[in-house]
Amino acid sequence: MKKRAVVAGVGESTYYERGRASESEFQLACIAIRNAVADAGLALADIDGFVSYMEMRNDPMRLATALGCKQLTYTAQPWGGGGNGMASAVMLADAAVSGGYAKHVVAFRALAQGQFGRFGQARGSGYAPGNAAFSATYGLLSPAQICALQTSAFMARYGISQEALCDVALACYHHAQSNPRAIRYGKPLTREKYHASRWIAEPFHLYDCCPENDGAAAIVVTTPERARDLRKQPVPILAASQGLGDGDGAGAFNERTFPTAHKHVVGRAIWEQSGVTPADLDVVQFYENFTGPVLIAMCEMGLAPPEGIEEFVANGRLLAPHGALPMNTSGGNIGEAYIHGFECVVEAVRQVRGESTAQVPDVELSLAVAGPGFAPGSAVLFCAA
Amino acid sequence: MTRYLGDGWLLPGTDALTKRFFSAGKLVFQSCAKCGHVQHPPTDVCAKCQSFEFGERASAGAGRIISAIVAHYAVHPALKDRVPYNVVLVELDDTPGVRVIGNVVNRAPSEVKVGQRVRVCFEEAKDPQSGEVLRIPQWEAVT
């Protein structure tokens, strides 16, 4: 934190529709890492640490061996399921290099849902064990359904309309239209098309839900001193946080602050560490497996009060280059590709570098906020050097 | 009664922690034997005083829907003939701080709304492994 670590390189594989990748998930991971390392101007042999989240596949021992890393001195994964670990992974990479445990750490996520199965489909028969007994017994199974129940409570409590969800989806699709990497490139969305689309889990239409994709994204984290002579402008990590409030780890929607996106602690930490405020932000990336929880996450990060969130996202305010606070400028999970949010981290870095396909002018502060559906939450704030 | 999602649908796994909720035949929650704290879902440690000893607290089962969805897309093959179905979250009048997931079994999905009053009811299902009869808490709309 506080610029003790920087992002020296970013990279990704080609992004594919689910099941369309000709490469294996492990090969996709290697492609993204190779591209990030080349972007930094480093050699694969220089990488001595790996961080990911959510899966035990693509483990660092296998990666270091396959990629010819000279030595491996740091491996880590955060706890917690889903895309909530996206920014935690950056935090752990920062901790590794600023603590002196490794020199050049790769944080990454690789997903091949064609190879390993989908998150949005349930299997099993007989019994729903443990805490699932309290949800699956009642047909509450998929992330879409779970996030819909979270969203419905928030909408009812604060009088949020369907238009606010639509505005999040429209921003993602809008930005995907200028990003040739995006799965939804060349497939624009209109408000009419959004409302006409079928329900998946009411209040979520089809376009409130991200697709499932195959691909990988990676960054290289090192110290400012080591990055000085590398190929690209280093992008400092100004603040990074993972967090969970008192009682907010309870299951089956019994968190003390329900309906929550698990960002109360994370939001406070980001502003305390950095010394800046939400009003200072130039551009944001919010993990949107589904539109609704983004609104909750924005409120908990301190961007707007719940009573004002509908206005905050309306009338093109989320659109680059000149909206009040452009959001998900590569298209995010919904528009670019569902790489479990790590494409949002890559895009947050590109915005500081001035390399986005929907570039916001003069970016000094670029925030990436992880998945809102599961605890603990995480976020990372990048800044100009 | 026939189960809302069909008699072949997943049964709750009943272990030492979950069994009472799904078999008591009344709405009961785990409560701490030392400090009386009520917590749901049940777990091994009291989140208020860290005791390991528990009793239970019964609820009269009257409450209000605070969140409601309608599942239109069947994410499990066994639910293809069951969509659309509703899932709700209920807060109880007499057990603050506890929320319970369920289905409103006596209304069409489109007639299930946040704010609606509900009362608990029970679906009976025989556990084929243990032979025991489960009584799974569900909800009836009263408004």
Interface residues (C-beta under 8 A of the other chain):
Chain A: G120 Q121 A122 R123 G124 S125 G126 Y127 A128 P129 G130 N131 A132 A133 F134 S135 A136 T137 Y138 G139 L140 L141 S142 A144 Q145 A148 L149 Q150 S152 A153 A156 R157 R198 W199 I200 A201 E202 P203 G247 A250 G251 A252 F253 N254 R256 F258 P259
Chain B: Y4 L5 W9 L10 L11 P12 G13 T14 D15 T18 F21 F22 Q39 H40 P41 A47 I66 S67 A68 I69 V70 A71 H72 Y73 V75 H76 A78 L79 R82 P84 Y85 V87 L89 G97 V98 R99 V100 I101 G102 N103 V114 G115 I136
